[in-house]
């Protein structure tokens, strides 16, 4: 069996979207001839822990761990946060508009911690893995970012071991990520980020990303072809789920829900519907599962919807999926950011596999909207389209009352984790 070294910051028991891509990919690699060797921090400063994900690690997987030092305790001290404070997704966007201490911390993050706060793990990791590679045969290296420090570890190894093939996997952009303009970068820091990005793109044997639009954008930066390997759903996660549905008209969201994803038009639309359809008060339920930014809670309260809201800070992935399966409508808000056209949230594929109607809030011409249309799994309406969102909700609600709120999926099996791993293996074999 060939061996692939996968350099990733996110690995169980850490939870959240960043873990799922390579946890699931590594699960299906052995049956396609590749043994995954995971390199990951021993003590990461994870925003979420999900012990249930440990059960999904393939038994043949080799896991290498090495201690990491991260400056988050300094950030906590500067901003007056408690030592056990977890950082929510999108914390840069929140901090960039906070008090002067928060703004200072963002300035330090952008201009001194390049490419990210995990930079202090780069040199120790290159040293540790160089020793490992000298004593073990490895056929390929995969680095996955963000954090993009993982790519710089692989870049350092590539310089020492030029014959080993390297795939740089970008789950999100680097200098085109939605919060890049909020990092308060000096000209020097901006040039440094872009220089490192170009070096990774040019030195890797293959570059992979997760959406068609990002594929084109990386190709423009690198001036070379970029490969596309989508995220997806693991069919095993959806076996033996209860077919019973919530008796309420439940609108559910699972996962991190940050400030940039706040669908203000949705809350306005629901408020409008409650006035126009008084009986909706008996049925409406809004379920938010996972880390939810306080600005979203405040928007819901402002729209008079707080009595219909249920917030659950955390559920293990398997229990979250089971709860979503019971929901009437699945909410998929896209980041309202300059790169929204290329964002495909990882949860979208799981939403599709759950076979419940999706209401996506984002550009109707986006990569997400195209897949939702292709799979016939829901409807996407623009950020400010109150009328369009209201109309969609009315259709969904009428079908709910009639007992006919269902979907008729098509062409969705291509997005299974197993099939997408096969696409990656073609690259590895090449």
C-alpha positions as CSV (number, residue, x, y, z in Angstrom):
1,X,0.0,0.0,0.0
2,X,1.3,3.5,-0.9
3,X,1.6,6.0,1.9
4,X,0.4,9.6,2.0
5,X,1.4,12.0,4.8
6,X,-1.4,14.4,5.5
7,X,-0.5,17.6,7.4
8,X,-3.6,19.0,9.0
9,X,-4.3,21.2,12.0
10,X,-7.9,19.9,12.4
11,X,-8.3,16.3,13.6
12,X,-10.5,14.5,16.2
13,X,-11.2,15.0,19.0
14,X,-11.4,18.6,17.5
15,X,-14.8,19.1,15.9
16,X,-16.3,21.4,13.3
17,X,-16.2,21.7,9.6
18,X,-12.4,21.9,9.3
19,X,-12.1,18.3,10.5
20,X,-14.5,16.6,8.2
21,X,-12.8,16.8,4.8
22,X,-9.7,14.8,5.7
23,X,-11.3,12.7,8.4
24,X,-13.7,11.4,5.8
25,X,-11.1,11.3,2.9
26,X,-8.7,9.3,5.1
27,X,-11.5,6.9,5.9
28,X,-11.8,5.8,2.2
29,X,-8.2,6.0,1.2
30,X,-7.1,2.5,2.4
31,X,-9.6,0.7,0.2
32,X,-8.2,2.6,-2.8
33,X,-4.6,1.6,-2.1
34,X,-3.3,4.5,0.0
35,X,-2.4,4.4,3.7
36,X,-3.1,7.8,5.5
37,X,-0.4,9.1,7.9
38,X,-1.9,12.0,9.7
39,X,0.3,14.7,11.2
40,X,-1.5,17.0,13.6
41,X,-1.0,19.0,16.8
42,X,-0.9,17.2,20.1
43,X,-2.6,20.1,21.9
44,X,-4.6,22.3,19.5
45,X,-6.6,25.3,20.7
46,X,-9.8,23.9,19.2
47,X,-13.0,25.9,19.1
48,X,-15.1,22.7,19.4
49,X,-14.4,19.2,20.6
50,X,-16.4,16.2,19.3
51,X,-15.3,13.0,20.9
52,X,-17.7,11.0,18.7
53,X,-15.5,11.7,15.6
54,X,-12.7,9.5,17.1
55,X,-14.8,6.5,16.2
56,X,-14.6,7.4,12.5
57,X,-10.9,7.2,12.2
58,X,-9.9,4.3,9.9
59,X,-8.2,1.6,12.1
60,X,-5.2,1.5,9.7
61,X,-4.6,5.2,10.0
62,X,-1.3,6.2,11.5
63,X,-1.5,9.4,13.6
64,X,1.6,11.4,14.4
65,X,1.2,14.2,17.0
66,X,3.7,17.0,18.0
67,X,3.1,19.8,20.5
68,X,2.1,23.2,19.3
69,X,2.4,26.6,20.9
70,X,-0.3,29.1,19.9
71,X,-0.5,32.8,21.0
72,X,-4.2,32.6,21.9
73,X,-3.6,32.9,25.6
74,X,-1.9,36.3,24.9
75,X,-5.0,37.3,22.9
76,X,-7.2,36.2,25.8
77,X,-5.1,38.3,28.2
78,X,-5.2,41.4,25.9
79,X,-8.9,41.3,25.4
80,X,-9.8,40.3,29.0
81,X,-11.2,36.9,28.1
82,X,-11.2,33.9,30.4
83,X,-8.5,31.2,29.8
84,X,-11.1,28.6,28.8
85,X,-12.7,30.9,26.2
86,X,-13.2,29.1,22.9
87,X,-12.8,31.1,19.7
88,X,-15.8,31.0,17.4
89,X,-15.6,30.8,13.7
90,X,-15.3,34.3,12.2
91,X,-13.8,35.8,15.4
92,X,-11.6,38.0,13.2
93,X,-14.7,39.8,11.8
94,X,-16.1,40.2,15.2
95,X,-12.9,41.5,16.8
96,X,-12.2,43.9,13.9
97,X,-15.2,45.9,14.9
98,X,-14.7,45.6,18.7
99,X,-13.0,47.8,21.2
100,X,-9.4,49.0,20.8
101,X,-7.9,45.9,22.4
102,X,-9.7,43.6,20.0
103,X,-8.7,45.8,17.1
104,X,-5.1,45.8,18.2
105,X,-5.2,42.0,18.5
106,X,-6.5,41.8,14.9
107,X,-3.7,44.1,13.7
108,X,-1.1,41.8,15.4
109,X,-2.8,38.8,13.9
110,X,-2.6,40.1,10.4
111,X,0.8,41.8,10.4
112,X,3.0,39.7,12.7
113,X,1.4,36.2,12.7
114,X,1.9,35.4,9.0
115,X,0.3,33.4,7.6
116,X,-1.7,32.7,10.8
117,X,-1.3,32.1,14.6
118,X,-0.1,28.5,14.0
119,X,3.2,29.9,12.4
120,X,5.2,28.8,15.5
121,X,4.5,25.2,14.6
122,X,6.2,25.5,11.2
123,X,9.9,25.1,12.0
124,X,9.5,22.4,14.8
125,X,7.2,20.4,12.4
126,X,9.7,20.6,9.5
127,X,12.4,19.3,11.8
128,X,10.2,16.5,13.3
129,X,8.9,15.4,9.9
130,X,12.3,15.5,8.2
131,X,13.5,13.0,10.8
132,X,10.4,10.9,10.1
133,X,10.8,11.0,6.3
134,X,14.5,10.0,6.6
135,X,13.4,6.8,8.4
136,X,10.2,6.0,6.6
137,X,9.1,5.7,3.0
138,X,6.4,8.2,2.0
139,X,4.9,8.4,-1.6
140,X,3.2,11.7,-1.3
141,X,2.5,14.6,1.0
142,X,-0.8,16.5,1.3
143,X,-1.1,19.8,3.2
144,X,-4.5,21.2,3.9
145,X,-5.3,24.8,4.9
146,X,-6.4,27.0,6.4
147,X,-4.5,27.4,8.6
148,X,-2.0,28.0,5.8
149,X,0.9,27.3,8.1
150,X,0.3,23.7,7.1
151,X,1.3,24.5,3.6
152,X,4.4,26.2,4.8
153,X,5.4,23.0,6.7
154,X,4.9,21.0,3.4
155,X,6.9,23.7,1.5
156,X,9.8,23.3,3.9
157,X,9.7,19.5,3.5
158,X,9.5,19.9,-0.3
159,X,12.8,21.9,-0.3
160,X,14.5,19.2,1.7
161,X,12.9,16.2,-0.1
162,X,12.3,17.4,-3.7
163,X,11.5,14.0,-5.0
164,X,8.4,13.6,-2.8
165,X,5.2,14.7,-4.6
166,X,3.2,17.3,-2.8
167,X,-0.5,18.2,-3.1
168,X,-1.6,21.6,-1.5
169,X,-5.3,21.4,-0.6
170,X,-7.1,24.7,-0.1
171,X,-10.4,24.3,1.7
172,X,-10.7,28.1,1.8
173,X,-8.8,30.8,-0.1
174,X,-5.8,32.5,1.4
175,X,-5.7,36.2,0.3
176,X,-9.2,36.1,-1.0
177,X,-10.8,34.7,2.2
178,X,-13.8,36.7,3.4
179,X,-12.0,38.3,6.4
180,X,-8.7,39.2,4.6
181,X,-9.7,42.9,4.3
182,X,-10.4,43.0,8.0
183,X,-6.9,42.0,9.1
184,X,-5.7,45.7,9.0
185,X,-2.7,44.7,6.9
186,X,0.2,47.1,6.2
187,X,1.5,47.1,2.6
188,X,4.5,45.0,3.8
189,X,2.2,42.3,5.4
190,X,-0.1,42.2,2.4
191,X,2.9,41.6,0.1
192,X,4.2,38.9,2.5
193,X,0.9,37.0,2.5
194,X,0.7,37.1,-1.3
195,X,4.4,36.1,-1.8
196,X,3.9,33.1,0.4
197,X,0.7,32.2,-1.3
198,X,2.3,32.3,-4.7
199,X,5.3,30.3,-3.5
200,X,3.0,27.5,-2.2
201,X,1.0,27.5,-5.4
202,X,4.1,27.4,-7.6
203,X,6.1,24.8,-5.6
204,X,3.4,22.2,-5.0
205,X,3.1,19.5,-7.6
206,X,-0.6,19.8,-7.6
207,X,-3.0,22.3,-6.1
208,X,-6.5,21.3,-5.1
209,X,-9.5,23.4,-4.0
210,X,-13.2,22.8,-3.3
211,X,-15.3,25.1,-5.5
212,X,-15.2,25.9,-9.2
213,X,-14.9,29.6,-8.7
214,X,-11.9,29.2,-6.3
215,X,-10.4,26.9,-8.8
216,X,-10.4,29.7,-11.4
217,X,-9.2,32.3,-8.9
218,X,-6.2,30.2,-7.8
219,X,-5.4,29.4,-11.4
220,X,-5.2,33.2,-12.1
221,X,-2.8,33.6,-9.2
222,X,-0.7,30.6,-10.0
223,X,-0.9,30.8,-13.8
224,X,-1.4,27.1,-13.9
225,X,-4.2,24.5,-13.8
226,X,-5.8,23.8,-10.4
227,X,-7.6,20.6,-9.6
228,X,-11.1,20.4,-8.1
229,X,-12.1,17.9,-5.4
230,X,-15.4,18.8,-3.8
231,X,-16.3,18.2,-0.2
232,X,-19.2,15.9,0.2
233,X,-21.4,13.7,2.4
234,X,-20.5,10.3,3.9
235,X,-23.3,7.9,3.0
236,X,-22.8,6.0,6.3
237,X,-23.8,9.0,8.3
238,X,-27.3,8.9,6.8
239,X,-28.1,5.2,7.2
240,X,-30.7,4.1,9.8
241,X,-31.9,7.7,10.5
242,X,-35.5,7.9,11.8
243,X,-38.0,9.0,9.1
244,X,-40.1,10.8,11.7
245,X,-40.5,14.5,11.1
246,X,-40.9,17.4,13.5
247,X,-44.6,18.3,13.9
248,X,-43.6,21.9,14.0
249,X,-42.6,24.0,10.9
250,X,-39.0,23.8,12.0
251,X,-36.2,25.7,10.3
252,X,-32.9,24.3,11.4
253,X,-29.2,25.3,11.1
254,X,-26.3,23.1,12.1
255,X,-22.7,24.3,12.7
256,X,-20.9,27.6,13.2
257,X,-23.2,30.6,12.5
258,X,-21.0,33.7,12.4
259,X,-21.9,37.4,12.0
260,X,-21.2,37.5,8.3
261,X,-23.8,34.8,7.7
262,X,-26.6,36.6,9.6
263,X,-29.6,36.3,7.2
264,X,-31.4,39.5,8.2
265,X,-33.9,39.3,5.3
266,X,-35.0,35.9,6.6
267,X,-35.9,37.2,10.0
268,X,-37.8,40.1,8.4
269,X,-39.6,37.6,6.1
270,X,-40.7,35.4,9.0
271,X,-42.0,38.4,11.0
272,X,-44.0,39.4,7.9
273,X,-45.4,35.9,7.6
274,X,-46.5,35.8,11.2
275,X,-48.6,38.9,10.6
276,X,-50.1,37.6,7.4
277,X,-50.6,34.0,8.6
278,X,-51.5,34.1,12.3
279,X,-51.7,30.3,12.6
280,X,-48.0,30.1,11.9
281,X,-47.4,31.1,15.5
282,X,-48.6,27.6,16.5
283,X,-46.1,25.8,14.2
284,X,-43.0,27.9,13.8
285,X,-39.7,26.7,15.3
286,X,-36.2,28.0,14.7
287,X,-33.5,25.6,15.7
288,X,-29.8,26.8,15.8
289,X,-27.4,24.0,16.7
290,X,-23.8,25.0,17.2
291,X,-21.8,28.2,18.0
292,X,-24.0,31.1,17.1
293,X,-22.8,34.7,17.1
294,X,-24.7,37.0,19.5
295,X,-25.6,39.4,16.7
296,X,-27.8,36.7,15.1
297,X,-29.6,36.1,18.4
298,X,-30.2,39.9,18.7
299,X,-31.5,40.1,15.1
300,X,-34.0,37.3,15.9
301,X,-35.1,39.1,19.0
302,X,-35.5,42.4,17.1
303,X,-37.8,40.6,14.6
304,X,-39.9,39.3,17.5
305,X,-39.0,35.7,16.8
306,X,-37.2,34.8,20.1
307,X,-40.2,32.9,21.4
308,X,-39.8,30.5,18.5
309,X,-36.1,30.1,18.9
310,X,-34.2,27.1,20.4
311,X,-30.4,27.4,20.6
312,X,-28.1,24.4,21.3
313,X,-24.5,25.3,21.8
314,X,-23.1,21.9,20.8
315,X,-24.2,18.5,19.6
316,X,-21.9,15.7,18.4
317,X,-22.0,15.4,14.6
318,X,-24.0,12.2,14.6
319,X,-26.7,13.6,16.9
320,X,-26.8,16.8,15.0
321,X,-27.4,15.0,11.7
322,X,-30.2,12.9,13.3
323,X,-31.9,16.1,14.6
324,X,-31.6,17.8,11.1
325,X,-33.2,14.8,9.5
326,X,-36.4,15.5,11.5
327,X,-36.5,19.2,10.5
328,X,-38.9,20.5,7.9
329,X,-36.5,23.1,6.3
330,X,-32.7,23.3,6.4
331,X,-31.2,26.8,6.6
332,X,-28.0,27.4,4.6
333,X,-26.8,31.0,5.0
334,X,-23.7,31.9,2.8
335,X,-21.2,34.5,4.1
336,X,-22.3,37.9,2.9
337,X,-18.7,38.7,1.8
338,X,-16.9,39.6,-1.5
339,X,-16.1,36.0,-2.2
340,X,-19.6,34.7,-1.6
341,X,-19.9,33.5,-5.2
342,X,-17.3,30.7,-4.5
343,X,-18.4,29.6,-1.0
344,X,-19.8,26.1,-0.7
345,X,-20.3,25.4,3.0
346,X,-19.3,21.8,3.8
347,X,-22.7,21.3,5.5
348,X,-24.5,21.8,2.2
349,X,-23.7,18.3,1.0
350,X,-25.0,16.8,4.2
351,X,-28.1,18.9,3.9
352,X,-28.6,17.5,0.4
353,X,-28.1,13.9,1.6
354,X,-30.7,14.4,4.4
355,X,-33.3,14.9,1.6
356,X,-35.0,17.8,3.3
357,X,-35.8,21.1,1.5
358,X,-32.9,23.6,1.7
359,X,-33.4,27.4,2.0
360,X,-30.1,29.0,1.0
361,X,-29.5,32.7,1.5
362,X,-26.8,33.9,-0.9
363,X,-26.1,34.8,-4.6
364,X,-28.4,32.8,-6.9
365,X,-25.5,32.5,-9.4
366,X,-23.1,31.2,-6.8
367,X,-21.4,27.8,-6.8
368,X,-23.6,26.7,-3.9
369,X,-26.8,27.7,-5.8
370,X,-25.7,25.8,-8.9
371,X,-25.3,22.6,-6.9
372,X,-28.6,23.1,-5.1
373,X,-30.3,23.5,-8.5
374,X,-28.4,20.6,-10.0
375,X,-29.5,18.2,-7.2
376,X,-33.0,19.7,-7.0
377,X,-32.5,20.0,-3.2
378,X,-33.9,23.4,-2.5
379,X,-34.0,27.1,-3.4
380,X,-31.4,29.9,-3.1
381,X,-32.5,33.5,-2.6
382,X,-30.3,36.6,-2.5
383,X,-29.2,38.3,0.8
384,X,-31.6,41.2,0.6
385,X,-34.5,39.5,-1.2
386,X,-37.2,39.7,1.5
387,X,-40.0,39.1,-1.0
388,X,-38.3,36.1,-2.6
389,X,-37.5,34.5,0.8
390,X,-41.1,35.2,2.0
391,X,-42.5,33.5,-1.2
392,X,-40.2,30.5,-0.7
393,X,-41.2,30.1,2.9
394,X,-44.9,30.4,2.0
395,X,-44.5,27.6,-0.5
396,X,-42.7,25.4,2.0
397,X,-45.2,26.2,4.8
398,X,-48.2,25.4,2.6
399,X,-46.7,22.1,1.6
400,X,-45.9,21.4,5.3
401,X,-49.6,22.0,6.2
402,X,-50.6,19.6,3.4
403,X,-48.1,17.0,4.4
404,X,-46.3,17.2,1.1
405,X,-43.1,19.0,2.0
406,X,-40.5,16.8,0.4
407,X,-37.7,16.9,-2.1
408,X,-37.0,14.8,-5.3
409,X,-33.2,14.6,-5.3
410,X,-31.2,13.9,-8.5
411,X,-27.6,13.7,-9.5
412,X,-26.3,13.9,-6.0
413,X,-24.3,10.7,-5.6
414,X,-21.2,12.3,-7.2
415,X,-20.9,14.4,-4.1
416,X,-20.4,11.4,-1.8
417,X,-17.1,11.4,0.2
418,X,-16.3,8.0,-1.3
419,X,-16.6,9.3,-4.9
420,X,-14.7,12.5,-4.1
421,X,-11.9,10.5,-2.5
422,X,-11.7,8.5,-5.7
423,X,-11.1,11.8,-7.5
424,X,-8.3,12.6,-5.1
425,X,-6.7,9.1,-5.6
426,X,-6.6,9.7,-9.3
427,X,-4.4,12.7,-8.6
428,X,-2.2,10.7,-6.1
429,X,-1.8,7.9,-8.6
430,X,-0.9,10.3,-11.4
